[in-house]
Amino acid sequence: MKEEKTNVMRLLDRKKIPYKSHVYGDGEALSGTDVAHLLGQNPSRVFKTLVTEAGSGQHYVFVIPAARELDLKKAARAVGEKSVSMVKSKDLLPLTGYVHGGCSPVGMKKYFRTVIDESVGEWDTFFISGGKIGYQVEMTPRDLAGIIPYATADLTVES
């Protein structure tokens, strides 16, 4: 059986960016930590993509470890805004082209400034959504920078 390619995978292929795909089934949107367990991975290595809106009206993308929570104050500071808030789930698809649980920083309808939690530097490779529920792509942080520009910052709530 041939594995289905998502738009994220096709974009990575087109840019000749190496990645490894992982499929875990396409049931209900699962939490990032559930996805990590299904893949047999440390939840600190599986990252989730969060889309926010600032008071200025600008949208920003934050990519953080699945087991952590976004610190909205740190996120706002990282992009030079006074405050940011999460985009409502119903607004995610028209804004990004992705549904909740399948949102990837790669291949959104338009590029939004992206910041990844600095902990990504702890991993040779890490996991992000493949752009569809049930799909993840594993790649190096450096390879991701080959398709989307991003900064890194401390973005999560202290545990």
Backbone as CSV, one residue per row, in Angstrom:
resi,resn,N_x,N_y,N_z,CA_x,CA_y,CA_z,C_x,C_y,C_z
1,MET,0.846,-1.181,0.000,0.000,0.000,0.000,0.891,1.243,0.000
2,LYS,0.623,2.147,-0.918,1.428,3.362,-1.028,0.947,4.394,-0.013
3,GLU,1.895,5.006,0.690,1.546,6.023,1.686,1.092,7.298,0.986
4,GLU,0.020,7.870,1.494,-0.493,9.120,0.945,0.463,10.261,1.279
5,LYS,0.682,11.134,0.318,1.513,12.325,0.549,0.590,13.490,0.897
6,THR,0.959,14.243,1.911,0.213,15.454,2.256,0.834,16.629,1.503
7,ASN,0.160,17.767,1.533,0.720,18.969,0.896,2.065,19.335,1.504
8,VAL,2.209,19.154,2.810,3.483,19.448,3.482,4.588,18.576,2.872
9,MET,4.325,17.296,2.725,5.326,16.380,2.167,5.657,16.749,0.720
10,ARG,4.640,17.098,-0.061,4.889,17.489,-1.455,5.740,18.760,-1.524
11,LEU,5.474,19.723,-0.644,6.294,20.944,-0.597,7.742,20.618,-0.237
12,LEU,7.926,19.773,0.761,9.278,19.379,1.169,9.984,18.632,0.040
13,ASP,9.250,17.747,-0.630,9.829,17.018,-1.768,10.255,17.990,-2.870
14,ARG,9.373,18.936,-3.193,9.649,19.900,-4.261,10.900,20.722,-3.969
15,LYS,11.099,21.072,-2.694,12.273,21.863,-2.288,13.485,20.974,-1.982
16,LYS,13.298,19.654,-2.165,14.360,18.668,-1.898,14.874,18.742,-0.452
17,ILE,13.929,18.936,0.466,14.263,19.008,1.888,14.010,17.632,2.508
18,PRO,15.042,17.048,3.122,14.877,15.704,3.687,13.951,15.693,4.907
19,TYR,13.151,14.640,4.991,12.254,14.429,6.128,11.893,12.954,6.163
20,LYS,11.342,12.539,7.267,10.813,11.180,7.390,9.358,11.322,7.808
21,SER,8.464,10.648,7.107,7.044,10.748,7.460,6.667,9.653,8.451
22,HIS,5.695,9.973,9.300,5.177,9.043,10.295,3.654,9.152,10.260
23,VAL,2.997,8.010,10.187,1.535,7.981,10.151,1.046,7.279,11.414
24,TYR,0.071,7.893,12.079,-0.446,7.278,13.298,-1.949,7.073,13.247
25,GLY,-2.563,7.184,12.081,-4.015,7.022,11.964,-4.688,8.373,11.918
26,ASP,-5.898,8.404,11.407,-6.551,9.702,11.198,-7.850,9.836,11.984
27,GLY,-7.840,9.320,13.189,-9.025,9.429,14.041,-9.223,10.865,14.505
28,GLU,-9.952,11.020,15.569,-10.183,12.346,16.142,-8.854,13.043,16.407
29,ALA,-8.881,14.368,16.354,-7.672,15.138,16.669,-7.240,14.760,18.086
30,LEU,-6.026,14.335,18.205,-5.483,13.912,19.487,-4.599,15.002,20.047
31,SER,-4.344,14.939,21.334,-3.403,15.890,21.926,-2.011,15.560,21.410
32,GLY,-1.137,16.539,21.452,0.243,16.332,21.027,0.935,15.242,21.825
33,THR,0.625,15.148,23.109,1.258,14.100,23.917,0.736,12.726,23.519
34,ASP,-0.553,12.630,23.151,-1.092,11.358,22.655,-0.374,10.958,21.369
35,VAL,-0.161,11.920,20.485,0.542,11.655,19.223,1.950,11.149,19.525
36,ALA,2.642,11.811,20.447,4.002,11.390,20.815,4.007,9.944,21.289
37,HIS,3.041,9.580,22.136,2.986,8.208,22.648,2.684,7.218,21.531
38,LEU,1.776,7.572,20.617,1.466,6.683,19.487,2.697,6.453,18.610
39,LEU,3.545,7.482,18.507,4.759,7.375,17.695,5.942,6.802,18.481
40,GLY,5.746,6.578,19.782,6.821,6.061,20.618,7.924,7.086,20.840
41,GLN,7.540,8.371,20.902,8.516,9.450,21.023,8.352,10.216,22.331
42,ASN,9.422,10.865,22.739,9.397,11.766,23.883,8.514,12.959,23.512
43,PRO,7.511,13.305,24.328,6.642,14.444,24.011,7.395,15.780,23.875
44,SER,8.606,15.843,24.396,9.408,17.064,24.243,9.997,17.185,22.839
45,ARG,9.925,16.098,22.077,10.486,16.074,20.724,9.411,16.246,19.645
46,VAL,8.142,16.118,20.051,7.011,16.283,19.135,6.442,17.677,19.388
47,PHE,6.443,18.513,18.351,6.048,19.909,18.506,4.666,20.167,17.918
48,LYS,3.923,21.062,18.559,2.612,21.460,18.050,2.703,22.883,17.511
49,THR,1.833,23.170,16.558,1.812,24.467,15.880,0.612,25.251,16.370
50,LEU,0.869,26.438,16.906,-0.188,27.291,17.446,-0.216,28.610,16.676
51,VAL,-1.410,29.057,16.333,-1.564,30.291,15.574,-2.225,31.325,16.476
52,THR,-1.648,32.517,16.483,-2.126,33.587,17.359,-2.422,34.846,16.550
53,GLU,-3.142,35.748,17.221,-3.388,37.068,16.654,-3.001,38.098,17.703
54,ALA,-2.304,39.123,17.258,-1.895,40.194,18.167,-2.917,41.318,18.120
55,GLY,-2.839,42.204,19.103,-3.697,43.376,19.128,-3.550,44.215,17.868
56,SER,-2.389,44.136,17.223,-2.122,44.891,15.998,-2.851,44.308,14.789
57,GLY,-3.432,43.103,14.972,-4.100,42.440,13.863,-3.197,41.460,13.125
58,GLN,-1.891,41.485,13.429,-0.951,40.551,12.801,-1.146,39.149,13.374
59,HIS,-0.900,38.147,12.546,-0.941,36.757,12.998,0.480,36.230,13.118
60,TYR,0.678,35.364,14.099,1.985,34.760,14.347,1.808,33.273,14.595
61,VAL,2.839,32.507,14.237,2.832,31.066,14.443,3.904,30.731,15.474
62,PHE,3.524,29.941,16.467,4.449,29.484,17.493,4.450,27.964,17.488
63,VAL,5.639,27.380,17.534,5.795,25.925,17.476,6.501,25.512,18.762
64,ILE,5.794,24.721,19.569,6.297,24.387,20.908,6.156,22.883,21.169
65,PRO,6.924,22.356,22.140,6.788,20.936,22.480,5.351,20.600,22.885
66,ALA,4.906,19.426,22.455,3.522,19.004,22.659,3.091,19.003,24.123
67,ALA,4.001,18.691,25.021,3.641,18.572,26.437,3.660,19.912,27.170
68,ARG,4.015,20.980,26.474,4.133,22.283,27.131,2.984,23.203,26.723
69,GLU,2.855,24.311,27.433,1.836,25.317,27.127,2.526,26.605,26.686
70,LEU,1.935,27.279,25.732,2.470,28.553,25.257,2.265,29.620,26.321
71,ASP,3.327,30.332,26.661,3.251,31.483,27.563,2.975,32.691,26.660
72,LEU,1.756,33.201,26.712,1.351,34.273,25.802,2.184,35.544,25.973
73,LYS,2.637,35.810,27.193,3.478,36.998,27.410,4.842,36.819,26.751
74,LYS,5.439,35.637,26.914,6.732,35.366,26.269,6.573,35.390,24.747
75,ALA,5.478,34.847,24.264,5.225,34.815,22.821,5.119,36.248,22.281
76,ALA,4.366,37.091,22.965,4.213,38.487,22.524,5.570,39.188,22.514
77,ARG,6.358,38.996,23.569,7.693,39.610,23.625,8.567,39.148,22.453
78,ALA,8.463,37.851,22.103,9.299,37.274,21.048,9.035,37.916,19.687
79,VAL,7.825,38.448,19.499,7.486,39.069,18.213,7.300,40.580,18.317
80,GLY,7.634,41.147,19.491,7.570,42.597,19.661,6.170,43.157,19.735
81,GLU,5.244,42.383,20.245,3.852,42.828,20.407,3.546,43.003,21.890
82,LYS,2.498,43.787,22.181,2.074,43.958,23.574,1.367,42.712,24.080
83,SER,0.576,42.072,23.194,-0.137,40.861,23.599,-0.499,40.047,22.365
84,VAL,-0.662,38.750,22.577,-1.170,37.849,21.544,-2.211,36.944,22.182
85,SER,-3.154,36.479,21.381,-4.144,35.521,21.864,-4.310,34.436,20.807
86,MET,-4.773,33.291,21.241,-4.943,32.163,20.326,-6.049,32.476,19.316
87,VAL,-5.831,32.063,18.079,-6.858,32.178,17.047,-7.940,31.154,17.385
88,LYS,-9.191,31.537,17.212,-10.288,30.610,17.476,-10.222,29.446,16.488
89,SER,-10.579,28.259,16.975,-10.513,27.046,16.166,-11.261,27.200,14.844
90,LYS,-12.430,27.849,14.862,-13.234,28.013,13.649,-12.556,28.915,12.621
91,ASP,-11.624,29.768,13.069,-10.931,30.681,12.159,-9.646,30.084,11.587
92,LEU,-9.229,28.933,12.115,-7.949,28.343,11.729,-7.933,27.900,10.260
93,LEU,-8.951,27.169,9.817,-8.978,26.661,8.444,-8.987,27.791,7.407
94,PRO,-9.883,28.787,7.532,-9.858,29.855,6.520,-8.549,30.660,6.528
95,LEU,-7.912,30.773,7.687,-6.686,31.557,7.810,-5.463,30.805,7.298
96,THR,-5.353,29.524,7.664,-4.125,28.766,7.388,-4.274,27.687,6.318
97,GLY,-5.506,27.202,6.124,-5.715,26.051,5.249,-5.629,24.734,6.004
98,TYR,-5.431,24.803,7.315,-5.305,23.606,8.145,-6.391,23.556,9.209
99,VAL,-6.742,22.321,9.620,-7.712,22.136,10.696,-6.976,21.957,12.017
100,HIS,-7.694,22.184,13.098,-7.145,21.961,14.435,-6.712,20.500,14.528
101,GLY,-5.486,20.270,14.978,-4.953,18.918,15.095,-4.133,18.503,13.882
102,GLY,-4.183,19.314,12.820,-3.421,19.004,11.616,-2.708,20.224,11.078
103,CYS,-2.473,21.198,11.945,-1.866,22.466,11.536,-0.342,22.342,11.535
104,SER,0.266,22.688,10.418,1.717,22.627,10.268,2.260,24.028,9.981
105,PRO,3.475,24.318,10.426,4.063,25.620,10.080,4.468,25.680,8.599
106,VAL,4.494,24.526,7.942,4.875,24.441,6.527,3.614,24.433,5.663
107,GLY,3.575,25.296,4.648,2.499,25.229,3.664,1.206,25.912,4.024
108,MET,1.246,26.858,4.960,0.022,27.616,5.256,-0.357,28.442,4.026
109,LYS,-1.619,28.882,3.984,-2.095,29.680,2.848,-1.190,30.869,2.583
110,LYS,-0.698,31.469,3.664,0.280,32.544,3.528,1.268,32.404,4.674
111,TYR,2.454,32.939,4.479,3.473,32.830,5.521,3.169,33.814,6.640
112,PHE,3.218,33.331,7.866,3.132,34.179,9.048,4.454,34.055,9.789
113,ARG,4.893,35.154,10.387,6.136,35.116,11.161,6.062,33.964,12.152
114,THR,7.115,33.163,12.179,7.129,31.914,12.943,8.266,31.921,13.962
115,VAL,7.933,31.486,15.177,8.924,31.356,16.246,8.781,29.952,16.835
116,ILE,9.922,29.284,16.977,9.941,27.929,17.528,10.607,27.973,18.900
117,ASP,10.050,27.207,19.827,10.630,27.167,21.170,12.100,26.756,21.092
118,GLU,12.911,27.450,21.872,14.363,27.238,21.835,14.772,25.805,22.175
119,SER,13.889,25.049,22.812,14.222,23.663,23.162,14.410,22.787,21.919
120,VAL,14.009,23.280,20.747,14.213,22.510,19.513,15.700,22.208,19.315
121,GLY,16.559,23.073,19.852,18.000,22.891,19.733,18.535,21.681,20.483
122,GLU,17.719,21.093,21.347,18.129,19.909,22.105,18.057,18.634,21.262
123,TRP,17.450,18.716,20.086,17.174,17.530,19.279,17.881,17.597,17.927
124,ASP,18.414,16.451,17.494,18.957,16.359,16.136,17.816,16.466,15.133
125,THR,16.713,15.753,15.417,15.500,15.856,14.613,14.327,16.053,15.552
126,PHE,13.260,16.639,15.014,12.047,16.810,15.797,10.851,16.586,14.882
127,PHE,9.671,16.525,15.459,8.453,16.198,14.722,7.526,17.414,14.680
128,ILE,6.934,17.637,13.495,5.872,18.640,13.354,4.741,17.985,12.568
129,SER,3.596,18.599,12.574,2.462,18.057,11.843,2.786,17.963,10.363
130,GLY,2.303,16.889,9.767,2.436,16.709,8.324,1.351,17.437,7.553
131,GLY,0.530,18.222,8.257,-0.497,19.021,7.598,-1.847,18.350,7.492
132,LYS,-1.970,17.204,8.128,-3.229,16.461,8.121,-3.239,15.608,9.383
133,ILE,-4.406,15.502,10.012,-4.500,14.671,11.207,-4.041,13.262,10.853
134,GLY,-3.158,12.712,11.666,-2.643,11.370,11.448,-1.274,11.333,10.793
135,TYR,-0.736,12.504,10.461,0.558,12.574,9.780,1.504,13.519,10.502
136,GLN,2.736,13.056,10.701,3.807,13.878,11.254,5.004,13.766,10.328
137,VAL,5.815,14.824,10.281,7.088,14.736,9.573,8.196,14.986,10.582
138,GLU,9.255,14.224,10.439,10.439,14.339,11.298,11.548,14.943,10.445
139,MET,12.163,15.981,10.979,13.231,16.643,10.232,14.161,17.369,11.185
140,THR,15.270,17.864,10.655,16.183,18.640,11.485,15.695,20.087,11.529
141,PRO,15.997,20.792,12.612,15.656,22.216,12.655,16.276,22.987,11.481
142,ARG,17.489,22.617,11.105,18.173,23.303,9.992,17.429,23.075,8.676
143,ASP,16.949,21.849,8.457,16.204,21.572,7.225,14.882,22.337,7.186
144,LEU,14.216,22.473,8.342,12.979,23.255,8.379,13.258,24.699,7.952
145,ALA,14.399,25.234,8.386,14.759,26.618,8.023,14.959,26.758,6.509
146,GLY,15.126,25.635,5.803,15.266,25.674,4.357,13.954,25.914,3.632
147,ILE,12.835,25.799,4.338,11.541,26.030,3.697,10.765,27.180,4.335
148,ILE,10.948,27.414,5.630,10.318,28.582,6.265,11.322,29.274,7.176
149,PRO,11.409,30.585,7.067,12.271,31.292,8.013,11.614,31.286,9.395
150,TYR,12.424,31.124,10.421,11.886,31.180,11.778,12.963,31.641,12.739
151,ALA,12.503,32.140,13.879,13.389,32.500,14.986,13.134,31.488,16.097
152,THR,14.006,31.467,17.093,13.769,30.650,18.273,13.728,31.563,19.498
153,ALA,12.966,31.150,20.491,12.849,31.918,21.739,12.297,30.979,22.816
154,ASP,12.435,31.407,24.055,11.816,30.716,25.179,10.332,31.087,25.127
155,LEU,9.468,30.112,24.845,8.052,30.395,24.619,7.082,29.733,25.581
156,THR,7.578,28.819,26.413,6.625,28.021,27.183,6.574,28.401,28.656
157,VAL,5.470,28.009,29.260,5.239,28.223,30.689,6.193,27.314,31.447
158,GLU,6.787,27.852,32.495,7.676,27.031,33.333,6.865,25.913,33.972
159,SER,7.462,24.723,34.002,6.717,23.613,34.621,7.214,23.330,36.016
